[in-house]
Amino acid sequence: AKEPRFLNNWVLTPHPGEAARLLNSTTTAIAKDRFAAVLAIQKQYGGVVVLKGAGTLISHADEISLSTTGNPGMATAGMGDTWTGMMAGLLAQGLALEVATRTAVYLHGKAADLSAQQQGEIGLLASDLMPFIRKLVNQ
């Protein structure tokens, strides 16, 4: 955040600690008003911003979407890579950046929720999402 750049063709995916650094703020301030934080990051850096956490927020051009999918079990290695792969696939199909982002966030979280319903959140692995992602995209 020392030399911020503004681009409209990227997706930033900070967790609250990273969001605080991007805004030269604190995690407490971010937690107090996540909606203001995601808007501020988007205005300062451009593109689409996904503020991760309970109630993931997605901001693009003064618009905020709230994801109601996902669970704490997703805080494991490989989850971000899985989400990135989903994003790449959606973008390759021609979806707009903001549409691909919202879609990937929803599908990723929903697949994690479905997996957790069967096996629990503890020990959730990124690979556990694959059968559910396939099922969701084929509905």
N, CA and C of each residue as an Amber inpcrd file, in Angstrom:
protein
   417
   0.8170000  -1.1950000   0.0000000   0.0000000   0.0000000   0.0000000
   0.8590000   1.2560000   0.0000000   2.1800000   1.0980000  -0.0520000
   3.0530000   2.2670000  -0.0800000   2.9240000   3.0230000  -1.3890000
   2.7760000   2.3040000  -2.4790000   2.6030000   2.9160000  -3.7950000
   1.4040000   2.2690000  -4.4850000   0.1950000   2.6480000  -4.0680000
  -0.9910000   1.9900000  -4.6330000  -1.1540000   2.2560000  -6.1230000
  -1.6080000   1.2160000  -6.8170000  -1.9170000   1.3390000  -8.2400000
  -3.4110000   1.1530000  -8.4120000  -3.9640000   1.7960000  -9.4090000
  -5.3850000   1.6760000  -9.7240000  -5.5080000   0.9860000 -11.0720000
  -6.1430000  -0.1820000 -11.0810000  -6.3830000  -0.9240000 -12.3160000
  -7.8150000  -1.4380000 -12.2970000  -8.4330000  -1.4960000 -13.4460000
  -9.7980000  -2.0190000 -13.4960000  -9.8650000  -3.4730000 -13.9240000
  -8.7250000  -4.0730000 -14.2520000  -8.7450000  -5.4400000 -14.7630000
  -8.1140000  -6.4360000 -13.7930000  -8.2780000  -6.1980000 -12.5080000
  -7.7680000  -7.1510000 -11.5350000  -8.7720000  -7.3950000 -10.4360000
  -8.5300000  -8.4810000  -9.6980000  -9.3540000  -8.8230000  -8.5420000
  -8.4310000  -8.8690000  -7.3370000  -8.7730000  -8.1110000  -6.3120000
  -8.0270000  -8.1270000  -5.0540000  -8.8410000  -8.9260000  -4.0480000
  -8.1890000  -9.8070000  -3.3060000  -8.9110000 -10.6890000  -2.3840000
  -8.3240000 -10.6130000  -0.9710000  -8.3630000  -9.4610000  -0.3400000
  -7.7680000  -9.3520000   0.9900000  -8.6330000  -9.9710000   2.0920000
  -7.9640000 -10.5230000   3.1010000  -8.6490000 -10.8260000   4.3540000
  -8.5710000  -9.5410000   5.1820000  -9.2390000  -9.4540000   6.3250000
  -9.2610000  -8.1900000   7.0750000  -7.8860000  -7.6150000   7.4120000
  -6.9100000  -8.4570000   7.7240000  -5.5650000  -7.9540000   8.0200000
  -4.9240000  -7.2920000   6.8100000  -5.0760000  -7.9200000   5.6600000
  -4.5390000  -7.3390000   4.4230000  -5.3020000  -6.0730000   4.0510000
  -6.6100000  -6.0780000   4.2730000  -7.4180000  -4.8860000   3.9930000
  -6.9430000  -3.7170000   4.8480000  -6.6250000  -3.9910000   6.0940000
  -6.1300000  -2.9350000   6.9850000  -4.8310000  -2.3480000   6.4430000
  -3.9330000  -3.1970000   5.9570000  -2.6770000  -2.6970000   5.3890000
  -2.9290000  -1.8810000   4.1250000  -3.8390000  -2.3450000   3.2780000
  -4.1440000  -1.6080000   2.0460000  -4.6930000  -0.2210000   2.3350000
  -5.4240000  -0.0950000   3.4270000  -6.0500000   1.1890000   3.7740000
  -5.2890000   1.9440000   4.8590000  -4.0990000   1.4480000   5.2240000
  -3.3410000   2.0630000   6.3230000  -4.2330000   2.2280000   7.5450000
  -4.8780000   1.1470000   7.9250000  -5.8530000   1.1560000   9.0050000
  -5.5510000   0.0020000   9.9590000  -6.5530000  -0.3910000  10.7260000
  -6.4120000  -1.5120000  11.6550000  -7.4780000  -2.5590000  11.3550000
  -7.2200000  -3.7770000  11.7820000  -8.2270000  -4.8200000  11.5840000
  -9.4890000  -4.5070000  12.3800000  -9.3490000  -3.8350000  13.5030000
 -10.5180000  -3.4370000  14.2980000 -11.3900000  -2.4770000  13.5050000
 -10.7670000  -1.5110000  12.8490000 -11.5280000  -0.5480000  12.0400000
 -12.1930000  -1.2430000  10.8560000 -11.5090000  -2.1840000  10.2510000
 -12.0860000  -2.9290000   9.1260000 -13.3000000  -3.7110000   9.6070000
 -13.1630000  -4.3950000  10.7390000 -14.2580000  -5.2080000  11.2790000
 -15.4650000  -4.3550000  11.6620000 -15.2230000  -3.1310000  12.0930000
 -16.3260000  -2.2340000  12.4870000 -17.2380000  -1.8970000  11.3230000
 -16.6530000  -1.7080000  10.1480000 -17.4610000  -1.3530000   8.9780000
 -16.8590000  -1.9760000   7.7290000 -17.1420000  -3.2570000   7.5510000
 -16.6080000  -3.9990000   6.4080000 -17.1070000  -3.4340000   5.0830000
 -18.3500000  -2.9350000   5.0760000 -18.9080000  -2.3770000   3.8390000
 -18.1210000  -1.1400000   3.4080000 -17.8380000  -0.2500000   4.3480000
 -17.0550000   0.9450000   4.0230000 -15.6440000   0.5530000   3.5880000
 -15.0890000  -0.4620000   4.2300000 -13.7280000  -0.8930000   3.9040000
 -13.6370000  -1.4340000   2.4830000 -14.5710000  -2.3040000   2.1030000
 -14.4990000  -2.8880000   0.7580000 -14.7150000  -1.8130000  -0.3040000
 -15.5840000  -0.8570000  -0.0280000 -15.7800000   0.2600000  -0.9720000
 -14.5250000   1.1200000  -1.0730000 -13.9000000   1.3930000   0.0620000
 -12.6940000   2.2300000   0.0680000 -11.5560000   1.5620000  -0.7010000
 -11.3980000   0.2560000  -0.5220000 -10.3510000  -0.4610000  -1.2570000
 -10.6360000  -0.4010000  -2.7500000 -11.8880000  -0.6280000  -3.1320000
 -12.2390000  -0.6120000  -4.5520000 -12.0110000   0.7690000  -5.1560000
 -12.3730000   1.8110000  -4.4440000 -12.1760000   3.1760000  -4.9570000
 -10.6900000   3.5060000  -5.0960000  -9.8840000   3.0170000  -4.1670000
  -8.4560000   3.3360000  -4.1820000  -7.6640000   2.4910000  -5.1800000
  -8.0620000   1.2220000  -5.3500000  -7.2650000   0.3090000  -6.1630000
  -7.9460000  -0.1350000  -7.4510000  -9.2620000   0.0720000  -7.5760000
  -9.9870000  -0.3130000  -8.7810000 -10.3160000  -1.7890000  -8.8300000
 -10.7220000  -2.2390000 -10.0000000 -11.0370000  -3.6450000 -10.2100000
 -12.2110000  -4.1260000  -9.3830000 -12.1390000  -5.3860000  -9.0150000
 -13.1430000  -6.0160000  -8.1640000 -12.4400000  -6.3910000  -6.8690000
 -13.0790000  -6.1190000  -5.7390000 -12.4810000  -6.4150000  -4.4440000
 -13.3510000  -7.4280000  -3.7130000 -12.7240000  -8.4890000  -3.2450000
 -13.3910000  -9.5180000  -2.4510000 -12.8060000  -9.4320000  -1.0460000
 -13.5780000  -8.9070000  -0.0980000 -13.1340000  -8.8360000   1.2970000
 -13.5710000 -10.1290000   1.9750000 -12.5920000 -11.0140000   2.1730000
 -12.8770000 -12.3430000   2.6990000 -13.2350000 -12.2740000   4.1770000
 -13.9330000 -13.2980000   4.6240000 -14.3110000 -13.4090000   6.0220000
 -15.7600000 -13.8270000   6.1370000 -16.2540000 -13.8620000   7.3560000
 -17.6610000 -14.2180000   7.5790000 -18.5210000 -13.1690000   6.8980000
 -19.2660000 -13.5820000   5.9010000 -20.0270000 -12.6250000   5.1030000
 -19.1080000 -11.9470000   4.1050000 -18.5120000 -12.7250000   3.2240000
 -17.6020000 -12.1850000   2.2130000 -18.3080000 -11.1080000   1.3980000
 -17.6170000  -9.9890000   1.1980000 -18.1610000  -8.8620000   0.4420000
 -17.4160000  -8.7250000  -0.8760000 -18.1620000  -8.4010000  -1.9210000
 -17.5920000  -8.2070000  -3.2520000 -17.9900000  -6.8180000  -3.7180000
 -17.0090000  -5.9970000  -4.0740000 -17.2940000  -4.6290000  -4.5000000
 -16.7450000  -4.3720000  -5.8950000 -17.5760000  -3.7130000  -6.6820000
 -17.1760000  -3.2900000  -8.0200000 -17.9990000  -2.0610000  -8.3820000
 -17.3350000  -0.9710000  -8.6930000 -17.9940000   0.2470000  -9.1830000
 -19.1710000   0.6710000  -8.3130000 -18.9180000   0.9520000  -7.0570000
 -19.9230000   1.4380000  -6.1010000 -21.0210000   0.4350000  -5.7810000
 -20.8400000  -0.8110000  -6.1730000 -21.8250000  -1.8550000  -5.8890000
 -21.1950000  -2.8710000  -4.9520000 -21.9690000  -3.3400000  -3.9720000
 -21.4780000  -4.3570000  -3.0480000 -22.4230000  -5.5490000  -3.0740000
 -21.8450000  -6.7360000  -3.1630000 -22.6010000  -7.9810000  -3.0420000
 -22.1330000  -8.6910000  -1.7790000 -23.0650000  -9.3530000  -1.1030000
 -22.7590000 -10.1170000   0.1060000 -22.9280000 -11.5950000  -0.2030000
 -21.9060000 -12.3660000   0.0550000 -21.9950000 -13.8140000  -0.1340000
 -22.4480000 -14.4570000   1.1660000 -23.4610000 -15.2760000   1.0650000
 -23.9610000 -15.9880000   2.2430000 -23.4670000 -17.4320000   2.2640000
 -22.5780000 -17.7770000   1.3410000 -22.0300000 -19.1310000   1.3140000
 -20.6250000 -19.1330000   1.8980000 -20.1820000 -20.3060000   2.2960000
 -18.8330000 -20.4510000   2.8360000 -18.8700000 -20.7130000   4.3290000
 -17.7470000 -21.1900000   4.8620000 -17.6680000 -21.5310000   6.2800000
 -16.2200000 -21.4600000   6.7500000 -16.0000000 -21.4640000   8.0740000
 -14.6410000 -21.3410000   8.6050000 -13.6820000 -22.4500000   8.1700000
 -14.2070000 -23.5990000   7.7760000 -13.3470000 -24.6840000   7.3250000
 -12.5590000 -24.3450000   6.0750000 -12.9620000 -23.2690000   5.4020000
 -12.2920000 -22.8730000   4.1630000 -10.9390000 -22.2100000   4.3990000
 -10.5980000 -21.9330000   5.6380000  -9.3210000 -21.2820000   5.9460000
  -8.2050000 -22.3220000   5.9740000  -8.0060000 -22.9810000   4.8320000
  -6.9820000 -24.0180000   4.7270000  -6.1940000 -23.8430000   3.4290000
  -5.0380000 -24.4680000   3.4110000  -4.1630000 -24.3890000   2.2390000
  -4.8760000 -24.9110000   0.9980000  -4.7090000 -24.2000000  -0.0870000
  -5.2480000 -24.6340000  -1.3630000  -6.6070000 -24.0710000  -1.7180000
  -7.3160000 -23.5130000  -0.7410000  -8.6490000 -22.9750000  -1.0400000
  -8.5660000 -21.8060000  -2.0170000  -7.5940000 -20.9290000  -1.8240000
  -7.4330000 -19.7980000  -2.7340000  -7.0600000 -20.2520000  -4.1370000
  -6.2510000 -21.2940000  -4.2130000  -5.8800000 -21.8450000  -5.5200000
  -7.1000000 -22.4210000  -6.2280000  -7.9560000 -23.0820000  -5.4680000
  -9.1860000 -23.6370000  -6.0440000 -10.0550000 -22.5170000  -6.5860000
 -10.2150000 -21.4580000  -5.7890000 -11.0240000 -20.3140000  -6.2150000
 -10.4170000 -19.6710000  -7.4690000  -9.1030000 -19.5350000  -7.4950000
  -8.4350000 -18.9280000  -8.6460000  -8.6580000 -19.7570000  -9.9050000
  -8.6030000 -21.0640000  -9.7830000  -8.8820000 -21.9310000 -10.9240000
 -10.3010000 -21.7690000 -11.4240000 -11.2330000 -21.6230000 -10.5050000
 -12.6270000 -21.3970000 -10.8970000 -12.7510000 -20.0670000 -11.6360000
 -12.0820000 -19.0480000 -11.1170000 -12.0960000 -17.7320000 -11.7650000
 -11.5440000 -17.8200000 -13.1800000 -10.4200000 -18.4970000 -13.3250000
  -9.8000000 -18.6190000 -14.6490000 -10.7460000 -19.3100000 -15.6260000
 -11.4060000 -20.3520000 -15.1750000 -12.3500000 -21.0630000 -16.0310000
 -13.5300000 -20.2010000 -16.4380000 -14.0520000 -19.4290000 -15.4970000
 -15.1910000 -18.5570000 -15.7970000 -14.7870000 -17.4270000 -16.7410000
 -13.6090000 -16.8590000 -16.5190000 -13.1300000 -15.7980000 -17.4060000
 -12.8650000 -16.3430000 -18.8080000 -12.3470000 -17.5560000 -18.8900000
 -12.0860000 -18.1730000 -20.1960000 -13.3760000 -18.3960000 -20.9810000
 -14.4860000 -18.5040000 -20.2660000 -15.7870000 -18.6670000 -20.9210000
 -16.3920000 -17.3280000 -21.3390000 -15.6900000 -16.2320000 -21.0370000
 -16.1320000 -14.9220000 -21.4900000 -16.9430000 -14.1190000 -20.4950000
 -17.0580000 -14.5730000 -19.2570000 -17.7970000 -13.7990000 -18.2670000
 -17.0310000 -12.5230000 -17.9310000 -17.7550000 -11.4640000 -17.6630000
 -17.1420000 -10.2130000 -17.2290000 -16.4710000 -10.4430000 -15.8740000
 -15.4400000  -9.6650000 -15.5860000 -14.6590000  -9.8410000 -14.3670000
 -15.5360000  -9.8470000 -13.1220000 -16.4450000  -8.8850000 -13.0070000
 -17.2750000  -8.8080000 -11.7980000 -18.2680000  -9.9630000 -11.7100000
 -18.7810000 -10.4180000 -12.8490000 -19.7180000 -11.5530000 -12.8600000
 -18.9740000 -12.8420000 -12.5150000 -17.8060000 -13.0280000 -13.0970000
 -16.9950000 -14.2100000 -12.7950000 -16.6260000 -14.2390000 -11.3190000
 -16.3000000 -13.0820000 -10.7620000 -15.9140000 -13.0130000  -9.3550000
 -17.0710000 -13.4170000  -8.4540000 -18.2350000 -12.8140000  -8.6730000
 -19.4010000 -13.1590000  -7.8410000 -19.7640000 -14.6330000  -7.9940000
 -19.7030000 -15.1340000  -9.2100000 -20.0450000 -16.5340000  -9.4660000
 -19.0610000 -17.4730000  -8.7740000 -17.7680000 -17.1850000  -8.8950000
 -16.7520000 -18.0350000  -8.2720000 -16.8650000 -18.0060000  -6.7510000
 -17.1070000 -16.8320000  -6.1800000 -17.2610000 -16.7370000  -4.7250000
 -18.4510000 -17.5820000  -4.2720000 -19.5690000 -17.4610000  -4.9800000
 -20.7620000 -18.2300000  -4.6160000 -20.5070000 -19.7350000  -4.7370000
 -20.0270000 -20.1800000  -5.8960000 -19.8240000 -21.6090000  -6.1240000
 -18.7980000 -22.2040000  -5.1560000 -17.7360000 -21.4830000  -4.9120000
 -16.6790000 -21.9330000  -4.0040000 -17.2410000 -22.1220000  -2.5990000
 -17.9580000 -21.1050000  -2.1250000 -18.5460000 -21.1810000  -0.7880000
 -19.6190000 -22.2440000  -0.6810000 -20.4600000 -22.3460000  -1.6980000
 -21.5380000 -23.3430000  -1.6850000 -20.9640000 -24.7550000  -1.7050000
 -19.9430000 -24.9900000  -2.5120000 -19.3000000 -26.3060000  -2.5450000
 -18.7080000 -26.6450000  -1.1770000 -18.0990000 -25.6640000  -0.5240000
 -17.5430000 -25.8850000   0.8160000 -18.6490000 -26.1830000   1.8210000
 -19.7650000 -25.4950000   1.6970000 -20.8950000 -25.7550000   2.5980000
 -21.4420000 -27.1620000   2.4020000 -21.5790000 -27.5800000   1.1570000
 -22.0920000 -28.9250000   0.8750000 -21.1330000 -29.9960000   1.3980000
 -19.8410000 -29.7720000   1.2140000 -18.8520000 -30.7180000   1.7230000
 -18.9030000 -30.7760000   3.2490000 -18.9930000 -29.6120000   3.8850000
 -19.0360000 -29.5530000   5.3480000 -20.2900000 -30.2210000   5.9040000
 -21.3930000 -30.1360000   5.1760000 -22.6180000 -30.8050000   5.6260000
 -22.4160000 -32.3140000   5.7030000 -21.6210000 -32.8530000   4.8060000
 -21.3920000 -34.3000000   4.7800000 -20.2820000 -34.7520000   5.7200000
 -19.2020000 -33.9420000   5.8030000 -18.0190000 -34.4050000   6.5300000
 -17.5850000 -33.4960000   7.6700000 -18.2160000 -32.3510000   7.8310000
 -17.8210000 -31.4030000   8.8640000 -16.8200000 -30.3830000   8.3460000
 -16.7360000 -29.2570000   9.0450000 -15.8300000 -28.1730000   8.6440000
 -14.3830000 -28.4700000   9.0030000 -14.1720000 -29.1380000  10.1350000
 -12.8080000 -29.3940000  10.6000000 -12.1330000 -30.3900000   9.6620000
 -10.9750000 -30.0130000   9.1810000 -10.2210000 -30.8710000   8.2760000
 -10.6270000 -30.7500000   6.8160000 -11.4590000 -29.7590000   6.5040000
 -11.8940000 -29.5460000   5.1200000 -10.6730000 -29.2740000   4.2380000
 -10.5900000 -29.9820000   3.1370000  -9.5000000 -29.8080000   2.1800000
 -10.0410000 -29.2130000   0.8890000  -9.1990000 -28.4960000   0.1900000
  -9.6150000 -27.9180000  -1.0920000 -10.1120000 -29.0070000  -2.0360000
  -9.4650000 -30.1520000  -2.0290000  -9.8730000 -31.2440000  -2.9230000
 -11.2560000 -31.7950000  -2.5810000 -11.7140000 -31.5950000  -1.3530000
 -13.0560000 -32.0420000  -0.9630000 -14.1490000 -31.3070000  -1.7300000
 -13.8280000 -30.1410000  -2.2680000 -14.8300000 -29.3300000  -2.9620000
 -15.1180000 -29.8150000  -4.3790000 -14.1860000 -30.5310000  -4.9850000
 -14.2840000 -30.8540000  -6.4110000 -15.5910000 -31.5300000  -6.8260000
 -16.0440000 -32.5860000  -6.1470000 -17.2920000 -33.2050000  -6.6040000
 -18.4880000 -32.2600000  -6.4900000 -18.4460000 -31.3840000  -5.5090000
 -19.5580000 -30.4560000  -5.3140000 -19.5290000 -29.3290000  -6.3410000
 -18.3380000 -28.8760000  -6.6970000 -18.2220000 -27.8560000  -7.7440000
 -18.7770000 -28.4140000  -9.0460000 -18.3910000 -29.6290000  -9.3590000
 -18.8810000 -30.2460000 -10.6000000 -20.4040000 -30.3470000 -10.5920000
 -20.9550000 -30.7750000  -9.4720000 -22.4110000 -30.9080000  -9.3680000
 -23.0870000 -29.5350000  -9.5260000 -22.5370000 -28.5180000  -8.8780000
 -23.1370000 -27.1800000  -8.9300000 -23.1090000 -26.5820000 -10.3340000
 -22.0030000 -26.7180000 -11.0340000 -21.9210000 -26.1000000 -12.3650000
 -22.7460000 -26.8500000 -13.3990000 -23.1380000 -28.0670000 -13.0850000
 -23.9600000 -28.8400000 -14.0100000 -25.4460000 -28.7860000 -13.6810000
 -25.8210000 -28.0000000 -12.6960000 -27.2480000 -27.8670000 -12.3570000
 -27.9260000 -26.8970000 -13.2820000
